[in-house]
Each structure stands twice: as C-alpha cells, then as structure tokens.
C-alpha cells in the first residue's frame, strides 16, 4: 500500500478527465470536489493520504475544472452524473464509497437516485441538494444571469484581500487556516482559461425562478444506499438545518457534524473528516 498520489488520465464520453489516485485497498473511495474555484487537489489533497492506507482513493477533476477538459455544452447535473458514472466504471465496476463536496455532493445524491448499484456508501459533504430553495432564491436567479456574475472572477482575482475575506467568510471557521499559499492557489485557479464558466453554466442550468431543474430534496426518501452526511455547523452556503432535515428523510442515514467548520470542512480539519468516515465504515461493515 502507498499514499503516494499518482495522476491518471482517462476519457469519459469523449471528455478527458484527470484523476488523482492513491492506495490499493479492496474498496474504492471516489472523492468529488465542489464548484466555483475548486479542483480535486484543492478540496482533497490533505484527505487522500489519510484514506489511501486502507482504500483505493480516486479524486477526479470534474470537466471544466483543474486539469480536465472544458466542454462546449451545458454543465448540467445530469452531465456531471453521467461523468461520475463513467469515472466509477473506469476504475472497476464494483460499487464505490462516493463522497462529494457541495456540487460533488449533489452529484452523489443524483447518482444514488439514478445508479444506486454503483454506490456502496454515499457521503454528501455540505451538499448541493439539501434544500428546496436557495436563500434569497429570486435574487440569486437574477444574479447568476447578470454581467456581474459573468465577470466576477476577472474583477476579484486582482485583489488578494477580497479572496482572503471570501475564504474566511464562506469556507473556513478557523481563519488561521487561510494561508498566503492557499490564497495564491485560489487566485491561480481563477486565472485559468474558462475559470468560472462551468459553475455559471451549472447554476443557469439548475436554478429556476421558483426552485431547481433537478429536485433532489424532494426525492431524498428514495435513496436506498447507506448514507453518511458530513456537514460543517457554521456553513453559510448550505445551512446545517438542511443536513439535519435530510438526515431524517434518507432512510439509512447517519449525520456527523463538524463543529465550527463552514463550507470546506474536509480541508479545514482533514484528520477529523477521515476519522469520521473510517469510523462509520468500520461500524457499518465491521472492517
């Protein structure tokens, strides 16, 4: 076994996907990152070595992010769901432990509803889909279609202080975790060609004037795979009340709350995240 991270390139439905892989355990954990400014290594670099001593770990850059291909079409939830299906099948057809942050969590929920046979355990982390509307939903619907949203990366990436404030306000409860190196890494991602467009496309595809194109929240009772919901208690983007309500709706579900964390709990406290996941798997399957 090894925790050295290896980069692998695969193709899924004609799209080039870069995956970061480590470990050779009997079970596979697939880690899906979030939207906006994100990638496999931004979200999961600290977690991969903690899990790879016991599992095969695969963390892909989703299309439009990191080192994976951009596409000309719509970055819809159904597109990402088919991509996730192809990634899982590329690494063997046995069911996987599927963990997803934010957008990745929404993909995981949709995978559990669409292709449950591919999932051994579902782990949504501060996930998209744990709500029937966004806070200020109508205003958000207007904003995502505005020129302001189209140009927000180009305007803000010139000001590290704004990036630092955003990370502290939205993603980290412990402000000391927002280092100069992390700010520089986020700015670098924002400067990549096409940065921001996949998330804008996803938002415009999924957010309607009154709700969402894909109703995940209304179908949570249909999820029939074991589920561990992990959530930061101080998350502003996806308030914790959504996770608590989802935990009551999903039939076979446990909730682990990461106290004091916001929307990036696995990056803020990677050891706690890994221990929570491994502890759940040990209890569930008597490893």
C-alpha positions in Angstrom: 0.0 0.0 0.0 1.1 3.6 -0.6 -0.2 7.1 -0.1 1.8 8.5 -3.0 -0.6 10.3 -5.3 -0.5 9.3 -8.9 -2.0 11.3 -11.8 -4.0 9.2 -14.3 -5.8 10.4 -17.4 -9.0 8.7 -18.7 -11.7 9.6 -21.2 -15.4 9.5 -20.3 -17.9 10.0 -23.0 -15.2 11.7 -25.1 -14.1 14.1 -22.4 -10.6 14.0 -21.0 -10.6 13.5 -17.2 -7.6 13.8 -14.9 -7.8 11.7 -11.7 -5.5 11.7 -8.7 -5.2 8.2 -7.3 -3.5 6.6 -4.3 -3.7 3.3 -2.4 -4.8 -0.2 -3.4 -7.3 -1.3 -0.9 -10.2 -3.7 -1.7 -12.7 -0.8 -1.5 -12.6 2.3 -3.7 -13.4 5.8 -2.4 -14.2 8.3 -5.1 -13.9 12.0 -3.9 -15.8 14.6 -5.9 -14.9 18.3 -5.4 -17.2 21.3 -5.4 -17.9 24.1 -7.9 -16.8 27.7 -8.3 -13.0 27.8 -7.7 -12.2 24.2 -7.0 -10.5 21.0 -8.2 -9.6 17.6 -6.9 -6.4 18.7 -5.2 -7.8 21.9 -3.8 -10.5 20.1 -2.0 -8.9 16.7 -1.2 -5.1 16.9 -1.2 -5.0 16.7 2.6 -7.5 13.9 2.8 -6.2 11.5 0.1 -3.1 10.3 2.1 -5.2 9.8 5.2 -7.5 7.4 3.4 -5.2 5.7 1.0 -3.5 3.4 3.5 -6.7 1.4 3.6 -8.6 2.1 0.4 -8.0 2.8 -3.3 -8.8 6.6 -3.5 -9.7 8.3 -6.7 -10.2 12.1 -6.8 -11.1 13.4 -10.3 -11.0 16.9 -11.7 -14.6 17.3 -13.0 -14.9 18.6 -16.6 -14.2 22.3 -16.6 -12.0 22.2 -13.5 -8.4 21.6 -12.8 -6.6 19.6 -15.5 -9.7 18.0 -17.1 -11.2 19.1 -20.4 -13.6 22.0 -20.9 -16.7 21.2 -22.9 -18.7 23.3 -25.3 -22.1 22.2 -24.0 -24.0 22.7 -20.7 -22.5 21.7 -17.4 -25.8 20.3 -16.0 -26.2 18.0 -13.1 -27.2 15.2 -15.5 -24.0 15.7 -17.4 -21.9 15.5 -14.3 -23.9 12.5 -13.1 -23.1 10.6 -16.4 -19.4 11.7 -16.0 -19.3 10.3 -12.4 -20.8 7.1 -13.7 -18.1 6.8 -16.3 -15.3 7.5 -13.8 -16.6 4.8 -11.4 -16.8 2.3 -14.2 -13.3 3.2 -15.4 -11.9 2.0 -12.1 -13.8 -1.2 -11.9 -17.5 -2.0 -11.8 -17.7 -2.8 -8.1 -19.7 -0.3 -6.0 -17.7 2.5 -4.5 -17.8 4.7 -1.5 -18.8 8.0 -3.1 -18.0 11.2 -1.2 -18.8 14.6 -2.7 -18.4 18.2 -1.5 -21.1 20.8 -2.4 -21.6 20.3 -6.1 -19.9 16.9 -5.8 -22.4 16.0 -3.0 -25.3 16.9 -5.3 -23.8 14.7 -8.0 -23.6 11.9 -5.4 -27.2 12.3 -4.4 -28.3 12.2 -8.0 -26.0 9.1 -8.6 -27.7 7.4 -5.6 -31.1 8.1 -7.2 -30.1 7.1 -10.8 -27.4 4.5 -10.4 -27.6 3.1 -6.9 -26.0 -0.2 -8.0 -22.7 1.7 -8.3 -22.6 3.0 -4.8 -21.7 1.1 -1.6 -21.9 4.1 0.6 -22.9 7.7 -0.1 -21.1 10.6 1.7 -22.5 14.0 0.9 -20.4 16.8 2.4 -22.2 20.2 2.7 -24.0 19.1 -0.3 -26.0 20.8 -3.1 -29.5 19.4 -3.0 -30.2 19.5 0.8 -32.8 22.3 0.3 -35.8 23.1 -1.9 -34.8 26.7 -2.5 -31.7 28.9 -2.0 -31.6 31.7 0.5 -32.7 34.8 -1.5 -33.7 32.5 -4.3 -35.2 35.1 -6.7 -32.3 37.4 -6.2 -29.9 34.6 -6.9 -31.8 33.6 -10.0 -31.3 37.2 -11.3 -27.7 37.4 -10.2 -26.5 34.3 -11.9 -27.8 35.6 -15.2 -26.2 39.1 -14.8 -23.0 40.6 -16.2 -21.7 40.9 -12.7 -21.7 37.2 -12.3 -20.1 36.8 -15.7 -17.1 39.0 -14.8 -16.8 38.3 -11.0 -13.6 36.3 -11.3 -11.9 38.8 -13.6 -12.7 41.6 -11.2 -11.8 39.9 -7.9 -8.7 37.9 -8.8 -6.7 41.1 -8.9 -7.3 41.7 -5.2 -5.9 39.0 -2.8 -7.6 40.7 0.1 -11.0 40.0 -1.3 -10.1 36.4 -1.9 -8.8 36.1 1.6 -12.0 37.7 3.0 -14.2 35.3 0.9 -12.3 32.2 2.1 -12.7 33.3 5.7 -16.3 34.3 5.4 -17.6 31.4 3.4 -15.3 28.4 3.7 -13.3 28.3 6.9 -14.5 28.7 10.5 -10.9 28.8 11.7 -9.5 31.9 10.0 -5.9 30.8 10.7 -6.3 28.1 8.1 -6.5 30.7 5.3 -2.8 31.0 4.5 -1.0 33.1 1.9 -0.2 29.9 -0.1 -3.9 29.0 -0.2 -4.9 32.4 -1.4 -2.3 32.2 -4.1 -3.6 28.7 -5.1 -7.1 30.0 -5.4 -6.0 33.1 -7.5 -4.0 30.8 -9.8 -7.2 28.7 -10.3 -9.2 31.8 -11.1 -6.7 32.8 -13.8 -7.1 29.5 -15.7 -8.8 29.9 -19.1 -12.5 29.5 -18.8 -12.5 29.6 -15.0 -15.9 30.3 -13.6 -17.8 29.3 -16.7 -18.6 25.7 -15.7 -20.2 27.0 -12.4 -22.1 29.7 -14.2 -23.4 27.1 -16.7 -24.4 24.8 -13.9 -26.2 27.5 -12.0 -28.1 28.6 -15.1 -29.0 25.0 -15.9 -30.2 24.1 -12.4 -31.7 27.2 -10.8 -35.2 28.1 -12.0 -37.2 31.2 -10.8 -39.1 29.0 -8.2 -36.7 26.1 -7.5 -34.4 23.7 -9.3 -34.4 21.7 -12.5 -33.4 18.6 -10.6 -35.4 18.0 -7.5 -33.0 16.2 -5.2 -34.5 17.4 -1.9 -38.0 16.1 -2.8 -36.6 12.6 -3.5 -34.3 12.1 -0.5 -36.7 9.4 0.8 -35.9 7.3 -2.3 -32.2 6.9 -1.6 -31.7 3.3 -0.6 -27.9 3.2 -0.1 -26.2 3.7 3.3 -25.5 7.4 3.7 -23.2 9.4 6.0 -24.0 13.1 5.9 -21.0 15.2 6.9 -21.6 18.9 7.5 -20.0 22.0 8.9 -22.1 23.5 11.6 -21.3 27.1 10.5 -21.8 26.6 6.8 -23.4 29.7 5.3 -23.8 28.3 1.8 -25.7 25.2 2.8 -27.0 25.8 6.4 -26.8 22.9 8.7 -30.6 22.7 9.1 -30.7 21.2 5.6 -28.4 18.3 6.6 -30.5 17.7 9.8 -33.7 17.6 7.8 -32.1 15.4 5.1 -30.9 13.0 7.7 -34.5 12.5 8.8 -35.6 11.8 5.2 -32.9 9.5 3.9 -33.8 6.0 5.3 -30.4 4.6 6.2 -28.5 7.7 7.3 -26.1 9.0 9.9 -25.1 12.6 10.4 -21.6 13.8 11.5 -21.4 17.5 12.3 -18.0 19.1 12.1 -18.3 21.8 14.8 -17.0 25.3 13.9 -16.5 24.4 10.3 -18.0 26.2 7.3 -18.3 25.0 3.7 -14.9 23.3 3.4 -14.9 21.1 6.5 -12.7 18.3 5.0 -10.0 20.9 4.2 -10.3 22.7 7.4 -10.0 19.5 9.6 -8.9 16.7 7.3 -8.0 14.3 10.1 -11.4 14.7 11.7 -13.1 14.1 8.4 -11.0 11.0 7.6 -11.6 9.6 11.1 -15.4 10.2 10.9 -15.6 8.4 7.5 -13.4 5.5 8.5 -15.2 5.1 11.8 -18.6 4.9 10.0 -17.2 2.4 7.5 -15.8 0.3 10.4 -19.1 0.3 12.2 -21.2 -0.4 9.1 -19.1 -3.1 7.6 -17.1 -4.5 10.5 -13.8 -3.9 8.7 
